[in-house]
Amino acid sequence: MTEQTRTMIQRYIYKAKPEKVFKALTDSKELTKWFLKEAQVQLKVGGKIKMVWSDGESHESKILELEPPQELRITWPTMGWGNTPEMDTFVSFNLNPRGNTTVLQIEHTGFGTSEEWVQYYAATYSGWTYYLLNLKSWLEHRIDLRDD
């Protein structure tokens, strides 16, 4: 019997072309303007994305799928946060043009359903909301709303 998993899906609309949104998701310098303290990106399938957060924590993701400027799929390690198993979850970004805007759908999969996953899911959900709304502020107004 396999363990059930939970999936998070969110959608955002940005007043920007897909190429600009995709660059913000994949360019080392752009990632530091709205998301990370430091970033290193090997933009190719199998490439690594090293992420360093403002508190100094870091992790590394792997690019699984890459179709600029429509799709990016990466691993997202749990790092054992909240007593979750140390394993990878998966994040897909799909970008679709709509007039002069882009609709970004993020799908984060691989969350377990047991008790230790509840806080991890909630923290991840709110984290993506916080950062992807900050991306909107950055793309549309060049304002970074992060506290630190």
C-alpha positions as CSV (number, residue, x, y, z in Angstrom):
1,M,0.0,0.0,0.0
2,T,1.4,3.4,-1.0
3,E,1.2,6.5,1.2
4,Q,-1.2,9.1,0.0
5,T,0.1,12.5,-0.9
6,R,-1.2,16.0,-0.8
7,T,-0.8,18.7,-3.5
8,M,-0.8,22.5,-3.2
9,I,-1.9,24.5,-6.2
10,Q,-1.8,28.3,-6.4
11,R,-2.3,30.8,-9.3
12,Y,-1.0,34.4,-9.7
13,I,-1.4,36.9,-12.4
14,Y,1.4,39.3,-13.2
15,K,1.5,42.4,-15.4
16,A,4.5,41.1,-17.3
17,K,5.4,38.9,-20.2
18,P,6.1,35.2,-19.6
19,E,9.8,35.7,-20.5
20,K,10.2,38.3,-17.7
21,V,8.4,36.1,-15.1
22,F,10.4,33.1,-16.2
23,K,13.7,35.1,-15.8
24,A,12.6,36.1,-12.3
25,L,12.2,32.4,-11.4
26,T,15.5,31.2,-13.0
27,D,18.1,34.0,-13.0
28,S,20.5,34.1,-10.0
29,K,20.4,37.9,-9.8
30,E,16.7,38.2,-10.2
31,L,16.0,35.5,-7.6
32,T,17.8,37.7,-5.0
33,K,15.5,40.7,-5.7
34,W,12.3,39.0,-4.5
35,F,13.1,35.5,-3.0
36,L,16.6,34.6,-1.8
37,K,19.6,36.2,-0.2
38,E,21.9,34.3,-2.6
39,A,21.3,32.0,-5.6
40,Q,23.3,29.9,-8.1
41,V,21.5,28.5,-11.0
42,Q,22.7,26.0,-13.6
43,L,19.8,26.5,-16.1
44,K,19.6,23.1,-17.8
45,V,17.8,19.8,-17.1
46,G,19.8,18.1,-14.4
47,G,21.2,21.5,-13.3
48,K,21.3,22.6,-9.7
49,I,19.8,25.6,-8.0
50,K,21.5,26.6,-4.8
51,M,19.3,28.7,-2.6
52,V,20.5,30.7,0.4
53,W,17.8,32.3,2.6
54,S,18.1,35.5,4.6
55,D,18.6,33.5,7.8
56,G,21.6,31.7,6.3
57,E,19.8,28.4,5.8
58,S,20.4,26.9,2.4
59,H,19.3,24.0,0.2
60,E,19.8,22.7,-3.3
61,S,17.2,21.8,-5.8
62,K,17.6,20.0,-9.1
63,I,16.0,21.0,-12.4
64,L,13.8,18.2,-13.7
65,E,12.0,19.9,-16.6
66,L,12.8,23.1,-18.4
67,E,10.8,24.7,-21.2
68,P,11.5,28.4,-21.2
69,P,9.4,30.5,-20.8
70,Q,6.5,28.1,-20.1
71,E,7.6,25.5,-17.6
72,L,10.0,24.8,-14.8
73,R,9.9,21.7,-12.6
74,I,12.4,21.3,-9.7
75,T,12.9,19.1,-6.6
76,W,12.3,20.8,-3.3
77,P,13.9,19.0,-0.3
78,T,12.1,18.8,3.0
79,M,15.4,18.8,5.0
80,G,13.5,17.0,7.8
81,W,11.7,20.2,8.7
82,G,8.9,19.6,11.3
83,N,10.0,16.0,11.6
84,T,9.1,15.2,8.0
85,P,11.2,12.5,6.4
86,E,14.3,13.9,4.6
87,M,13.1,13.6,1.0
88,D,12.3,15.6,-2.1
89,T,9.0,17.1,-2.9
90,F,8.4,18.6,-6.3
91,V,7.5,22.1,-7.6
92,S,6.2,22.9,-11.0
93,F,5.8,26.4,-12.4
94,N,3.6,26.8,-15.5
95,L,3.4,30.2,-17.2
96,N,0.6,31.1,-19.6
97,P,0.3,34.4,-21.4
98,R,-3.0,36.2,-21.1
99,G,-3.0,39.5,-23.1
100,N,-0.3,41.7,-21.5
101,T,-0.2,39.5,-18.4
102,T,1.1,36.1,-17.4
103,V,-0.8,33.6,-15.3
104,L,1.6,31.6,-13.1
105,Q,0.4,28.3,-11.7
106,I,2.6,26.7,-9.0
107,E,1.9,23.1,-8.1
108,H,3.9,21.7,-5.2
109,T,3.4,17.9,-4.8
110,G,4.7,15.1,-2.7
111,F,3.5,16.1,0.7
112,G,2.5,13.2,3.0
113,T,-0.8,13.2,4.8
114,S,0.5,12.1,8.2
115,E,0.6,14.5,11.2
116,E,4.2,15.5,10.8
117,W,3.4,16.8,7.3
118,V,0.6,19.2,8.4
119,Q,2.8,22.0,9.6
120,Y,5.2,21.5,6.7
121,Y,2.3,21.8,4.2
122,A,0.9,24.9,6.0
123,A,4.4,26.6,6.2
124,T,5.1,25.8,2.5
125,Y,1.7,27.1,1.4
126,S,2.1,30.4,3.3
127,G,5.7,30.7,2.2
128,W,4.8,30.4,-1.5
129,T,2.0,32.9,-1.0
130,Y,4.3,35.4,0.7
131,Y,7.1,35.1,-1.9
132,L,4.9,34.9,-5.0
133,L,3.0,38.0,-4.0
134,N,6.4,39.7,-3.4
135,L,7.3,38.6,-7.0
136,K,4.2,40.5,-8.1
137,S,5.4,43.6,-6.3
138,W,8.9,43.3,-7.7
139,L,7.8,42.7,-11.3
140,E,5.2,45.4,-11.4
141,H,6.7,48.1,-9.1
142,R,10.3,47.1,-8.5
143,I,9.5,47.0,-4.8
144,D,10.8,44.2,-2.6
145,L,8.4,43.8,0.4
146,R,10.5,41.4,2.4
147,D,11.3,42.5,6.0
148,D,14.9,41.4,5.9
